[in-house]
């Protein structure tokens, strides 16, 4: 079974095409697992409920058995506060109470900070 990660533009359906090529690809490639990243505005921001555009699109994507939907969170290379990230996770988790079919499978964290073990080791050595 293959795997495909695609970001679908859910905000502007007229630009991406509602019922667009992604639907056709999902149906035609039924043995491929698709991951759709839902990105209202680099995260849900202050939106408690998703906009109607997202409600329709997420429900549409969640009908496919080979699709999982993830909420997008930009961690700004670790500069986004822990409280903000947790609030955004809670917001996405709360979408399921808006209506049936709006449950997201998880969260996609973008711009996460990273350091290799070599860099960490060098930093520790330079401090001593």
MODELLER restraints for C-alpha pairs under 7 A, 6 or more apart:
rsr = mdl.restraints
at = mdl.atoms
rsr.add(forms.Gaussian(group=physical.xy_distance, feature=features.Distance(at['CA:1:A'], at['CA:31:A']), mean=5.69, stdev=0.5))
rsr.add(forms.Gaussian(group=physical.xy_distance, feature=features.Distance(at['CA:1:A'], at['CA:32:A']), mean=5.81, stdev=0.5))
rsr.add(forms.Gaussian(group=physical.xy_distance, feature=features.Distance(at['CA:2:A'], at['CA:31:A']), mean=6.78, stdev=0.5))
rsr.add(forms.Gaussian(group=physical.xy_distance, feature=features.Distance(at['CA:2:A'], at['CA:32:A']), mean=4.73, stdev=0.5))
rsr.add(forms.Gaussian(group=physical.xy_distance, feature=features.Distance(at['CA:2:A'], at['CA:33:A']), mean=6.46, stdev=0.5))
rsr.add(forms.Gaussian(group=physical.xy_distance, feature=features.Distance(at['CA:3:A'], at['CA:32:A']), mean=5.36, stdev=0.5))
rsr.add(forms.Gaussian(group=physical.xy_distance, feature=features.Distance(at['CA:3:A'], at['CA:33:A']), mean=4.93, stdev=0.5))
rsr.add(forms.Gaussian(group=physical.xy_distance, feature=features.Distance(at['CA:3:A'], at['CA:34:A']), mean=6.32, stdev=0.5))
rsr.add(forms.Gaussian(group=physical.xy_distance, feature=features.Distance(at['CA:4:A'], at['CA:32:A']), mean=6.71, stdev=0.5))
rsr.add(forms.Gaussian(group=physical.xy_distance, feature=features.Distance(at['CA:4:A'], at['CA:33:A']), mean=6.09, stdev=0.5))
rsr.add(forms.Gaussian(group=physical.xy_distance, feature=features.Distance(at['CA:4:A'], at['CA:34:A']), mean=4.98, stdev=0.5))
rsr.add(forms.Gaussian(group=physical.xy_distance, feature=features.Distance(at['CA:4:A'], at['CA:35:A']), mean=6.52, stdev=0.5))
rsr.add(forms.Gaussian(group=physical.xy_distance, feature=features.Distance(at['CA:5:A'], at['CA:34:A']), mean=5.72, stdev=0.5))
rsr.add(forms.Gaussian(group=physical.xy_distance, feature=features.Distance(at['CA:5:A'], at['CA:35:A']), mean=4.86, stdev=0.5))
rsr.add(forms.Gaussian(group=physical.xy_distance, feature=features.Distance(at['CA:5:A'], at['CA:36:A']), mean=6.66, stdev=0.5))
rsr.add(forms.Gaussian(group=physical.xy_distance, feature=features.Distance(at['CA:6:A'], at['CA:34:A']), mean=6.94, stdev=0.5))
rsr.add(forms.Gaussian(group=physical.xy_distance, feature=features.Distance(at['CA:6:A'], at['CA:35:A']), mean=6.06, stdev=0.5))
rsr.add(forms.Gaussian(group=physical.xy_distance, feature=features.Distance(at['CA:6:A'], at['CA:36:A']), mean=5.51, stdev=0.5))
rsr.add(forms.Gaussian(group=physical.xy_distance, feature=features.Distance(at['CA:6:A'], at['CA:37:A']), mean=6.99, stdev=0.5))
rsr.add(forms.Gaussian(group=physical.xy_distance, feature=features.Distance(at['CA:7:A'], at['CA:36:A']), mean=5.37, stdev=0.5))
rsr.add(forms.Gaussian(group=physical.xy_distance, feature=features.Distance(at['CA:7:A'], at['CA:37:A']), mean=5.04, stdev=0.5))
rsr.add(forms.Gaussian(group=physical.xy_distance, feature=features.Distance(at['CA:8:A'], at['CA:36:A']), mean=6.29, stdev=0.5))
rsr.add(forms.Gaussian(group=physical.xy_distance, feature=features.Distance(at['CA:8:A'], at['CA:37:A']), mean=6.72, stdev=0.5))
rsr.add(forms.Gaussian(group=physical.xy_distance, feature=features.Distance(at['CA:9:A'], at['CA:16:A']), mean=5.96, stdev=0.5))
rsr.add(forms.Gaussian(group=physical.xy_distance, feature=features.Distance(at['CA:10:A'], at['CA:38:A']), mean=6.89, stdev=0.5))
rsr.add(forms.Gaussian(group=physical.xy_distance, feature=features.Distance(at['CA:10:A'], at['CA:53:A']), mean=6.83, stdev=0.5))
rsr.add(forms.Gaussian(group=physical.xy_distance, feature=features.Distance(at['CA:10:A'], at['CA:54:A']), mean=6.09, stdev=0.5))
rsr.add(forms.Gaussian(group=physical.xy_distance, feature=features.Distance(at['CA:10:A'], at['CA:57:A']), mean=6.31, stdev=0.5))
rsr.add(forms.Gaussian(group=physical.xy_distance, feature=features.Distance(at['CA:11:A'], at['CA:40:A']), mean=6.38, stdev=0.5))
rsr.add(forms.Gaussian(group=physical.xy_distance, feature=features.Distance(at['CA:11:A'], at['CA:53:A']), mean=6.36, stdev=0.5))
rsr.add(forms.Gaussian(group=physical.xy_distance, feature=features.Distance(at['CA:11:A'], at['CA:54:A']), mean=6.79, stdev=0.5))
rsr.add(forms.Gaussian(group=physical.xy_distance, feature=features.Distance(at['CA:30:A'], at['CA:66:A']), mean=6.42, stdev=0.5))
rsr.add(forms.Gaussian(group=physical.xy_distance, feature=features.Distance(at['CA:32:A'], at['CA:66:A']), mean=6.58, stdev=0.5))
rsr.add(forms.Gaussian(group=physical.xy_distance, feature=features.Distance(at['CA:33:A'], at['CA:66:A']), mean=4.80, stdev=0.5))
rsr.add(forms.Gaussian(group=physical.xy_distance, feature=features.Distance(at['CA:33:A'], at['CA:67:A']), mean=5.86, stdev=0.5))
rsr.add(forms.Gaussian(group=physical.xy_distance, feature=features.Distance(at['CA:34:A'], at['CA:66:A']), mean=6.05, stdev=0.5))
rsr.add(forms.Gaussian(group=physical.xy_distance, feature=features.Distance(at['CA:34:A'], at['CA:67:A']), mean=4.69, stdev=0.5))
rsr.add(forms.Gaussian(group=physical.xy_distance, feature=features.Distance(at['CA:34:A'], at['CA:68:A']), mean=6.34, stdev=0.5))
rsr.add(forms.Gaussian(group=physical.xy_distance, feature=features.Distance(at['CA:35:A'], at['CA:67:A']), mean=5.79, stdev=0.5))
rsr.add(forms.Gaussian(group=physical.xy_distance, feature=features.Distance(at['CA:35:A'], at['CA:68:A']), mean=5.00, stdev=0.5))
rsr.add(forms.Gaussian(group=physical.xy_distance, feature=features.Distance(at['CA:35:A'], at['CA:69:A']), mean=5.82, stdev=0.5))
rsr.add(forms.Gaussian(group=physical.xy_distance, feature=features.Distance(at['CA:36:A'], at['CA:68:A']), mean=6.22, stdev=0.5))
rsr.add(forms.Gaussian(group=physical.xy_distance, feature=features.Distance(at['CA:36:A'], at['CA:69:A']), mean=4.77, stdev=0.5))
rsr.add(forms.Gaussian(group=physical.xy_distance, feature=features.Distance(at['CA:36:A'], at['CA:70:A']), mean=6.16, stdev=0.5))
rsr.add(forms.Gaussian(group=physical.xy_distance, feature=features.Distance(at['CA:37:A'], at['CA:69:A']), mean=5.89, stdev=0.5))
rsr.add(forms.Gaussian(group=physical.xy_distance, feature=features.Distance(at['CA:37:A'], at['CA:70:A']), mean=4.82, stdev=0.5))
rsr.add(forms.Gaussian(group=physical.xy_distance, feature=features.Distance(at['CA:37:A'], at['CA:71:A']), mean=5.85, stdev=0.5))
rsr.add(forms.Gaussian(group=physical.xy_distance, feature=features.Distance(at['CA:37:A'], at['CA:72:A']), mean=6.06, stdev=0.5))
rsr.add(forms.Gaussian(group=physical.xy_distance, feature=features.Distance(at['CA:37:A'], at['CA:108:A']), mean=6.97, stdev=0.5))
rsr.add(forms.Gaussian(group=physical.xy_distance, feature=features.Distance(at['CA:38:A'], at['CA:69:A']), mean=6.83, stdev=0.5))
rsr.add(forms.Gaussian(group=physical.xy_distance, feature=features.Distance(at['CA:38:A'], at['CA:70:A']), mean=5.90, stdev=0.5))
rsr.add(forms.Gaussian(group=physical.xy_distance, feature=features.Distance(at['CA:38:A'], at['CA:71:A']), mean=4.93, stdev=0.5))
rsr.add(forms.Gaussian(group=physical.xy_distance, feature=features.Distance(at['CA:38:A'], at['CA:72:A']), mean=5.73, stdev=0.5))
rsr.add(forms.Gaussian(group=physical.xy_distance, feature=features.Distance(at['CA:39:A'], at['CA:71:A']), mean=6.38, stdev=0.5))
rsr.add(forms.Gaussian(group=physical.xy_distance, feature=features.Distance(at['CA:39:A'], at['CA:72:A']), mean=5.01, stdev=0.5))
rsr.add(forms.Gaussian(group=physical.xy_distance, feature=features.Distance(at['CA:42:A'], at['CA:72:A']), mean=6.34, stdev=0.5))
rsr.add(forms.Gaussian(group=physical.xy_distance, feature=features.Distance(at['CA:42:A'], at['CA:73:A']), mean=5.89, stdev=0.5))
rsr.add(forms.Gaussian(group=physical.xy_distance, feature=features.Distance(at['CA:42:A'], at['CA:74:A']), mean=5.61, stdev=0.5))
rsr.add(forms.Gaussian(group=physical.xy_distance, feature=features.Distance(at['CA:43:A'], at['CA:72:A']), mean=5.17, stdev=0.5))
rsr.add(forms.Gaussian(group=physical.xy_distance, feature=features.Distance(at['CA:43:A'], at['CA:73:A']), mean=4.48, stdev=0.5))
rsr.add(forms.Gaussian(group=physical.xy_distance, feature=features.Distance(at['CA:43:A'], at['CA:74:A']), mean=6.34, stdev=0.5))
rsr.add(forms.Gaussian(group=physical.xy_distance, feature=features.Distance(at['CA:43:A'], at['CA:88:A']), mean=6.74, stdev=0.5))
rsr.add(forms.Gaussian(group=physical.xy_distance, feature=features.Distance(at['CA:44:A'], at['CA:88:A']), mean=6.10, stdev=0.5))
rsr.add(forms.Gaussian(group=physical.xy_distance, feature=features.Distance(at['CA:44:A'], at['CA:91:A']), mean=6.92, stdev=0.5))
rsr.add(forms.Gaussian(group=physical.xy_distance, feature=features.Distance(at['CA:45:A'], at['CA:88:A']), mean=6.89, stdev=0.5))
rsr.add(forms.Gaussian(group=physical.xy_distance, feature=features.Distance(at['CA:48:A'], at['CA:91:A']), mean=5.92, stdev=0.5))
rsr.add(forms.Gaussian(group=physical.xy_distance, feature=features.Distance(at['CA:49:A'], at['CA:95:A']), mean=6.27, stdev=0.5))
rsr.add(forms.Gaussian(group=physical.xy_distance, feature=features.Distance(at['CA:49:A'], at['CA:98:A']), mean=6.94, stdev=0.5))
rsr.add(forms.Gaussian(group=physical.xy_distance, feature=features.Distance(at['CA:50:A'], at['CA:95:A']), mean=6.99, stdev=0.5))
rsr.add(forms.Gaussian(group=physical.xy_distance, feature=features.Distance(at['CA:55:A'], at['CA:102:A']), mean=6.78, stdev=0.5))
rsr.add(forms.Gaussian(group=physical.xy_distance, feature=features.Distance(at['CA:58:A'], at['CA:102:A']), mean=6.06, stdev=0.5))
rsr.add(forms.Gaussian(group=physical.xy_distance, feature=features.Distance(at['CA:59:A'], at['CA:101:A']), mean=4.96, stdev=0.5))
rsr.add(forms.Gaussian(group=physical.xy_distance, feature=features.Distance(at['CA:59:A'], at['CA:102:A']), mean=5.68, stdev=0.5))
rsr.add(forms.Gaussian(group=physical.xy_distance, feature=features.Distance(at['CA:61:A'], at['CA:67:A']), mean=6.58, stdev=0.5))
rsr.add(forms.Gaussian(group=physical.xy_distance, feature=features.Distance(at['CA:62:A'], at['CA:68:A']), mean=6.86, stdev=0.5))
rsr.add(forms.Gaussian(group=physical.xy_distance, feature=features.Distance(at['CA:62:A'], at['CA:101:A']), mean=6.23, stdev=0.5))
rsr.add(forms.Gaussian(group=physical.xy_distance, feature=features.Distance(at['CA:68:A'], at['CA:105:A']), mean=5.75, stdev=0.5))
rsr.add(forms.Gaussian(group=physical.xy_distance, feature=features.Distance(at['CA:69:A'], at['CA:104:A']), mean=5.21, stdev=0.5))
rsr.add(forms.Gaussian(group=physical.xy_distance, feature=features.Distance(at['CA:69:A'], at['CA:105:A']), mean=5.40, stdev=0.5))
rsr.add(forms.Gaussian(group=physical.xy_distance, feature=features.Distance(at['CA:70:A'], at['CA:104:A']), mean=5.57, stdev=0.5))
rsr.add(forms.Gaussian(group=physical.xy_distance, feature=features.Distance(at['CA:70:A'], at['CA:105:A']), mean=5.60, stdev=0.5))
rsr.add(forms.Gaussian(group=physical.xy_distance, feature=features.Distance(at['CA:70:A'], at['CA:106:A']), mean=4.82, stdev=0.5))
rsr.add(forms.Gaussian(group=physical.xy_distance, feature=features.Distance(at['CA:70:A'], at['CA:107:A']), mean=4.75, stdev=0.5))
rsr.add(forms.Gaussian(group=physical.xy_distance, feature=features.Distance(at['CA:70:A'], at['CA:108:A']), mean=5.84, stdev=0.5))
rsr.add(forms.Gaussian(group=physical.xy_distance, feature=features.Distance(at['CA:71:A'], at['CA:92:A']), mean=6.35, stdev=0.5))
rsr.add(forms.Gaussian(group=physical.xy_distance, feature=features.Distance(at['CA:71:A'], at['CA:104:A']), mean=6.78, stdev=0.5))
rsr.add(forms.Gaussian(group=physical.xy_distance, feature=features.Distance(at['CA:71:A'], at['CA:106:A']), mean=6.45, stdev=0.5))
rsr.add(forms.Gaussian(group=physical.xy_distance, feature=features.Distance(at['CA:71:A'], at['CA:107:A']), mean=4.64, stdev=0.5))
rsr.add(forms.Gaussian(group=physical.xy_distance, feature=features.Distance(at['CA:71:A'], at['CA:108:A']), mean=5.90, stdev=0.5))
rsr.add(forms.Gaussian(group=physical.xy_distance, feature=features.Distance(at['CA:72:A'], at['CA:107:A']), mean=5.98, stdev=0.5))
rsr.add(forms.Gaussian(group=physical.xy_distance, feature=features.Distance(at['CA:72:A'], at['CA:108:A']), mean=4.95, stdev=0.5))
rsr.add(forms.Gaussian(group=physical.xy_distance, feature=features.Distance(at['CA:72:A'], at['CA:109:A']), mean=6.27, stdev=0.5))
rsr.add(forms.Gaussian(group=physical.xy_distance, feature=features.Distance(at['CA:73:A'], at['CA:108:A']), mean=6.15, stdev=0.5))
rsr.add(forms.Gaussian(group=physical.xy_distance, feature=features.Distance(at['CA:73:A'], at['CA:109:A']), mean=5.03, stdev=0.5))
rsr.add(forms.Gaussian(group=physical.xy_distance, feature=features.Distance(at['CA:73:A'], at['CA:110:A']), mean=6.11, stdev=0.5))
rsr.add(forms.Gaussian(group=physical.xy_distance, feature=features.Distance(at['CA:74:A'], at['CA:109:A']), mean=6.00, stdev=0.5))
rsr.add(forms.Gaussian(group=physical.xy_distance, feature=features.Distance(at['CA:74:A'], at['CA:110:A']), mean=4.84, stdev=0.5))
rsr.add(forms.Gaussian(group=physical.xy_distance, feature=features.Distance(at['CA:74:A'], at['CA:111:A']), mean=6.00, stdev=0.5))
rsr.add(forms.Gaussian(group=physical.xy_distance, feature=features.Distance(at['CA:75:A'], at['CA:109:A']), mean=6.53, stdev=0.5))
rsr.add(forms.Gaussian(group=physical.xy_distance, feature=features.Distance(at['CA:75:A'], at['CA:110:A']), mean=6.02, stdev=0.5))
rsr.add(forms.Gaussian(group=physical.xy_distance, feature=features.Distance(at['CA:75:A'], at['CA:111:A']), mean=5.57, stdev=0.5))
rsr.add(forms.Gaussian(group=physical.xy_distance, feature=features.Distance(at['CA:75:A'], at['CA:112:A']), mean=5.69, stdev=0.5))
rsr.add(forms.Gaussian(group=physical.xy_distance, feature=features.Distance(at['CA:76:A'], at['CA:111:A']), mean=5.43, stdev=0.5))
rsr.add(forms.Gaussian(group=physical.xy_distance, feature=features.Distance(at['CA:76:A'], at['CA:112:A']), mean=6.85, stdev=0.5))
rsr.add(forms.Gaussian(group=physical.xy_distance, feature=features.Distance(at['CA:77:A'], at['CA:111:A']), mean=4.92, stdev=0.5))
rsr.add(forms.Gaussian(group=physical.xy_distance, feature=features.Distance(at['CA:77:A'], at['CA:112:A']), mean=4.83, stdev=0.5))
rsr.add(forms.Gaussian(group=physical.xy_distance, feature=features.Distance(at['CA:77:A'], at['CA:113:A']), mean=4.52, stdev=0.5))
rsr.add(forms.Gaussian(group=physical.xy_distance, feature=features.Distance(at['CA:78:A'], at['CA:112:A']), mean=6.01, stdev=0.5))
rsr.add(forms.Gaussian(group=physical.xy_distance, feature=features.Distance(at['CA:78:A'], at['CA:113:A']), mean=5.32, stdev=0.5))
rsr.add(forms.Gaussian(group=physical.xy_distance, feature=features.Distance(at['CA:95:A'], at['CA:102:A']), mean=5.90, stdev=0.5))
rsr.add(forms.Gaussian(group=physical.xy_distance, feature=features.Distance(at['CA:95:A'], at['CA:103:A']), mean=6.28, stdev=0.5))
rsr.add(forms.Gaussian(group=physical.xy_distance, feature=features.Distance(at['CA:96:A'], at['CA:102:A']), mean=4.90, stdev=0.5))
rsr.add(forms.Gaussian(group=physical.xy_distance, feature=features.Distance(at['CA:96:A'], at['CA:103:A']), mean=4.46, stdev=0.5))
